[in-house]
Amino acid sequence: MTRKSTWTVCAVAMVSMGAVIQGQAQAQEQEQEPVQRASAAQTPVAASGLTVPGGAFAQSSVTIDGRIDLSVDQVHAGARATTSYGTPNASTTRMNDNTSRLAFRGVESLGGGLKAVFGLEYGFNADAGTVTTPNFRHSFVGLQGDWGTVVAGRLDSGAYGMSPAYSQIGRNVSYVVHDAGAVAIGTRILNANNRVSNAVAYKTPEWGGFSATMRVNLAGPDAPATPASPLRNENDFRQYQAAINYDNGPLRVGLADGKDDKRGGLQANDFRDKVQAVISYDFDGVRPYAVWGRDHYENTARTRGSVNYWLVGAKMVSGVHSIIANYMQRDVQTALTGAIRKFQVGYAYSLSKRSMLYAFIDRDEGNTALTDTVTRAVGLGIQHRF
């Protein structure tokens, strides 16, 4: 599918979906009136066992979940290392929070198969008792029906998988315990642009194992205006992503596409577009997987216009034990030679369905064309999901 046809399909799907929603809403208007007059309805809060006034409809629920993930990491970085978690030419030991979060998710039945959905996921640093910036990892509201799901707000992969390229990675690739801290790869290697604000996304239902996701976000506030960049309003900077996935038993395959559009044109070294392919197969307890992608940039005479990246890895599960190994590479965009090369191995021991202990090692070479760019990290941690 070409980029032009991808965005055409996205537009047609959005228009068709809007017509369906309008028809359903009109058909349900009289049906809902008697329910709205009911004042004694109660809404169960699924995770806490509490009840709150139900208001308009009785068939609604709110679920509370989240996780706390802490590790103690020992990191040594070379003098020219480029990792965000290592101090150049130094060895450090630290406690690290790995994207702990608290989430509230709700569903309300509107009748006729139509549902209202919402989600709020609060990010915090469990090691310091502070909150992340922005405070909410995602915050969205939307509608869901037989035609699929549409949501709007601040979106990421936790918002019904409304991050086309990144969610596709998560369907196939196993992170070494988490995509955070020293073992994080979503941004540094894959450039998947997971979490965005001012976004609208649509996800189709599955048809014979196939599904598609499309997202557009107005990223003006995320790019500060400068004399060289005329960005002032939300719609001055738009980002588009789309993905098609196939999931049939042990086999999973996916293709993704993305594009940026800025008022006044892209600036030097701005990201322009991407294409990505993923595949995985479950051999009854061992799942190997592979990712290949290419990003294009508005390059200069001293930087790259085409950046390739790839990843190969596997996860093995045996009872309460699991082992993950990943090896990956991404071309350095800010130079004409060299690549970021990363190898990582993780082990996890499940104490229960919600709690586990883990250990990892990670080696990150910031530029293969230069010396002394390696960052090495080892860590021990615990994660609890609730």
C-alpha positions in Angstrom: 0.0 0.0 0.0 1.4 3.4 -1.0 1.5 6.3 1.4 -1.1 8.2 -0.7 -3.5 5.3 -0.7 -2.9 4.8 3.1 -4.1 8.3 3.9 -7.0 8.0 1.4 -8.2 4.9 3.2 -7.8 6.7 6.5 -10.0 9.6 5.3 -12.7 7.3 3.9 -12.8 5.2 7.0 -13.1 8.3 9.2 -16.0 9.7 7.1 -17.8 6.4 7.0 -17.4 5.8 10.7 -18.8 9.2 11.4 -22.0 8.5 9.4 -22.4 5.2 11.3 -22.0 6.8 14.7 -24.5 9.6 13.8 -27.1 7.0 12.7 -26.7 4.9 15.8 -26.9 7.9 18.1 -30.2 9.1 16.4 -31.7 5.6 16.6 -30.8 5.3 20.3 -32.0 8.8 21.5 -35.6 7.7 22.4 -34.4 4.4 23.8 -32.0 6.1 26.3 -34.5 8.6 27.7 -36.2 6.3 30.2 -32.8 5.2 31.5 -31.6 8.8 32.0 -34.6 9.5 34.2 -33.6 6.6 36.6 -31.8 8.1 39.7 -31.0 5.0 41.7 -28.5 3.5 39.2 -25.2 2.5 40.7 -21.9 2.1 38.8 -19.5 -0.7 40.0 -15.8 0.3 40.3 -14.4 -3.0 39.2 -11.0 -3.0 40.7 -11.8 -1.4 44.1 -15.2 -3.0 45.0 -16.6 0.5 45.7 -19.8 2.0 44.1 -20.4 5.5 42.8 -23.6 7.2 41.5 -24.3 5.9 38.0 -26.0 9.0 36.5 -27.3 8.3 33.0 -26.8 4.6 32.4 -26.6 1.5 34.6 -24.3 -0.6 32.5 -21.0 1.1 33.1 -17.8 0.2 34.8 -14.4 1.7 35.8 -11.3 -0.5 36.2 -8.3 0.6 38.2 -4.9 -1.0 37.3 -1.2 -0.1 37.1 2.2 -1.2 38.0 5.2 -0.4 40.1 8.6 -1.2 38.6 11.9 -0.5 40.4 15.4 -1.7 39.7 18.9 -1.0 41.0 21.2 -0.4 38.0 25.0 -0.3 37.7 26.0 1.8 34.6 29.4 2.5 33.1 29.6 4.8 30.1 32.5 5.7 27.8 33.8 9.2 27.3 31.8 9.7 24.1 28.7 7.6 25.1 25.4 9.0 23.9 22.9 7.2 26.2 20.6 9.4 28.3 21.0 7.1 31.4 24.8 7.0 31.5 27.2 9.7 32.7 30.1 9.9 30.2 33.4 8.4 31.4 31.9 7.4 34.7 30.4 4.5 36.6 27.3 5.0 38.6 24.9 2.9 40.7 21.3 4.1 41.1 17.8 3.1 41.8 15.6 3.6 38.7 11.9 3.8 38.2 10.8 2.0 35.0 7.6 3.7 34.0 5.4 3.0 37.0 1.8 4.0 36.4 -1.7 4.2 37.8 -4.6 3.9 35.3 -8.4 4.4 35.3 -10.3 2.9 32.3 -14.0 3.0 31.8 -16.7 1.6 29.5 -20.3 2.6 29.3 -22.9 0.8 27.3 -25.0 3.2 25.3 -27.3 0.6 23.7 -27.5 -0.9 20.3 -23.9 -2.2 20.5 -22.4 1.3 21.0 -20.1 2.0 23.9 -18.4 5.1 25.4 -14.8 4.5 26.5 -12.2 6.5 28.4 -8.8 6.2 29.9 -6.5 8.1 32.2 -3.0 6.8 32.9 -1.0 8.7 35.5 2.8 8.4 35.4 4.9 8.5 38.5 8.4 7.8 39.7 8.2 5.3 42.5 11.8 5.7 43.5 11.3 9.4 44.3 7.6 9.8 44.9 7.3 12.4 42.1 5.1 12.6 39.0 6.1 12.5 35.4 5.9 15.4 32.9 3.3 15.5 31.5 1.5 13.9 34.4 -0.7 11.7 32.3 0.8 9.1 30.0 -2.5 9.0 28.2 -5.9 10.7 28.6 -8.6 9.9 26.1 -12.3 9.5 25.4 -14.0 7.8 22.5 -16.7 5.5 21.1 -16.6 1.8 20.3 -19.0 -0.4 18.2 -19.1 -3.1 15.6 -17.4 -0.7 13.2 -14.3 -0.4 15.4 -13.0 2.1 18.0 -12.3 5.8 17.7 -10.6 7.8 20.5 -9.3 11.4 20.9 -6.9 13.0 23.3 -3.4 12.2 24.4 -2.8 8.7 23.0 -0.2 5.9 23.3 -0.1 2.1 23.0 -2.1 1.7 26.2 -5.0 3.6 24.7 -6.6 0.7 22.8 -3.3 0.2 20.9 -3.7 3.6 19.2 0.0 4.0 18.5 0.2 2.3 15.1 4.0 1.8 14.7 4.8 1.3 18.4 1.7 -0.9 19.2 2.8 -3.1 16.2 6.2 -3.6 17.9 4.5 -4.5 21.1 2.4 -7.2 19.4 5.5 -8.9 18.1 8.6 -8.0 20.1 9.4 -8.8 23.7 11.1 -6.0 25.6 13.7 -6.9 28.2 11.2 -6.7 31.0 10.1 -3.2 30.0 10.8 -0.5 27.4 12.3 1.8 30.0 15.6 2.8 31.5 18.8 1.2 30.3 17.0 -1.4 28.1 14.6 1.1 26.4 14.5 0.8 22.6 11.2 2.4 21.5 12.7 5.8 20.8 16.5 5.3 20.6 16.4 2.4 18.1 12.9 2.2 16.6 11.8 5.9 16.6 8.2 4.7 17.0 6.7 8.0 18.3 4.5 6.2 20.8 3.0 9.0 22.9 1.4 12.0 21.3 -1.0 14.8 22.3 -4.0 16.4 20.5 -4.6 13.2 18.6 -7.5 11.3 16.9 -7.2 7.6 16.1 -9.3 4.8 14.6 -8.9 1.1 14.9 -10.9 -1.4 12.8 -12.4 -4.6 14.1 -10.6 -7.8 13.1 -11.5 -9.5 9.8 -10.0 -12.9 9.3 -7.0 -12.0 11.5 -6.4 -8.6 9.8 -6.9 -5.2 11.5 -5.7 -1.7 10.8 -5.0 1.4 13.0 -4.8 5.1 11.8 -3.8 8.1 13.8 -3.3 11.8 13.2 -2.1 14.3 15.8 -1.6 18.1 15.8 1.9 18.4 17.2 2.4 22.2 17.1 2.8 22.6 20.9 5.4 19.9 21.0 7.7 21.8 18.6 8.8 25.2 20.1 8.6 28.1 17.6 11.9 29.7 16.6 12.7 32.3 13.9 13.6 29.5 11.6 10.4 27.6 12.3 7.0 29.3 11.8 5.1 26.9 14.1 2.6 28.8 16.2 -0.6 26.7 16.3 -1.5 23.0 16.8 -2.3 22.4 13.2 1.0 23.9 12.0 2.7 20.5 12.7 0.8 17.3 11.8 1.9 13.7 12.2 0.3 10.8 10.5 0.7 7.0 11.2 -1.1 3.9 9.9 -0.5 0.2 10.4 -1.9 -3.1 9.1 -1.6 -6.2 11.3 -2.2 -9.9 10.7 -2.6 -12.2 13.7 -3.5 -15.8 13.1 -2.5 -18.3 15.7 1.3 -18.5 16.1 2.0 -16.2 13.2 1.9 -12.4 13.4 2.9 -9.9 10.7 2.6 -6.2 10.5 3.4 -3.2 8.2 3.4 0.5 9.3 3.8 3.8 7.7 4.3 7.4 9.1 4.7 10.9 7.8 5.3 14.4 9.3 4.0 17.7 7.7 5.0 21.1 8.9 3.9 24.6 8.0 6.6 26.3 6.0 8.2 22.9 5.2 10.5 20.6 7.2 13.7 22.0 8.6 17.2 20.6 8.4 17.4 17.0 9.9 13.6 16.9 10.6 12.0 13.5 10.4 10.0 13.1 7.2 8.5 9.6 6.9 9.0 6.0 7.8 8.1 2.4 6.7 8.3 -0.6 9.0 7.8 -4.3 8.8 7.6 -6.9 11.7 7.1 -10.6 12.0 7.0 -13.2 14.8 6.1 -16.8 15.2 5.3 -18.8 18.4 7.0 -22.3 18.4 5.2 -23.5 21.6 7.1 -21.5 24.2 9.8 -19.9 22.0 8.9 -16.9 20.0 11.5 -15.4 17.6 10.8 -12.1 16.0 12.3 -9.6 13.6 11.8 -5.9 12.8 13.1 -3.9 9.8 12.4 -0.2 9.2 13.6 2.9 7.3 13.2 6.5 8.4 13.7 9.5 6.0 15.0 12.9 7.1 15.6 16.3 5.6 19.3 15.8 5.6 22.2 18.2 5.1 25.5 17.6 3.4 26.9 16.1 6.6 23.9 14.0 7.8 21.9 11.1 6.5 18.6 11.3 4.7 17.9 7.6 4.9 18.2 5.8 8.3 17.8 2.0 8.4 17.1 0.1 11.6 16.6 -3.6 12.4 16.1 -5.9 15.4 16.2 -9.7 15.9 15.4 -11.5 19.1 13.5 -14.2 20.9 11.6 -14.9 24.1 11.6 -18.3 25.8 9.1 -19.2 28.5 9.3 -22.3 30.7 7.0 -22.3 33.7 7.9 -19.4 36.0 11.1 -18.7 34.1 11.5 -16.5 31.0 14.5 -15.3 29.0 14.6 -12.6 26.4 17.5 -11.7 24.1 17.5 -8.8 21.6 20.2 -7.6 19.1 19.6 -4.4 17.1 21.1 -1.6 15.1 20.2 1.9 13.8 22.1 4.1 11.5 23.4 7.4 13.1 21.4 10.2 11.4 23.6 13.0 12.5 26.7 11.6 10.7 27.4 10.0 7.3 28.9 6.9 8.9 28.4 4.7 12.0 25.5 3.1 13.7 24.0 2.6 17.2 24.3 -1.1 18.1 22.6 -2.6 21.1 22.6 -6.1 22.7 20.5 -7.0 25.7 19.5 -10.1 27.7 16.9 -10.3 30.5 15.7 -13.0 32.9 12.5 -12.9 34.8 11.2 -15.1 37.6 7.4 -15.0 38.2 6.5 -15.0 41.8 2.8 -14.9 40.8 0.7 -13.7 37.9 1.3 -10.1 39.0 4.8 -10.0 40.6 8.2 -10.9 39.3 11.9 -10.5 40.0 14.2 -9.8 37.1 17.8 -9.2 36.0 19.3 -7.8 32.8 22.5 -6.9 31.0 22.7 -4.3 28.3 25.5 -3.1 26.0 24.9 0.0 23.9 27.4 1.3 21.4 26.5 4.8 20.5 28.5 5.0 17.2 30.3 2.1 15.6 32.5 4.6 13.7 33.9 6.1 16.9 35.8 4.8 19.9 34.8 5.0 23.5 31.0 5.2 22.9 29.9 2.1 24.7 27.5 2.1 27.7 27.2 -1.1 29.8 24.4 -1.6 32.3 23.4 -4.4 34.6 20.3 -4.3 36.8 18.2 -6.2 39.4 14.6 -5.3 39.9 11.1 -6.2 40.9 7.8 -5.4 39.2 4.2 -5.7 40.5 1.1 -5.2 38.4 -2.3 -4.5 40.0 
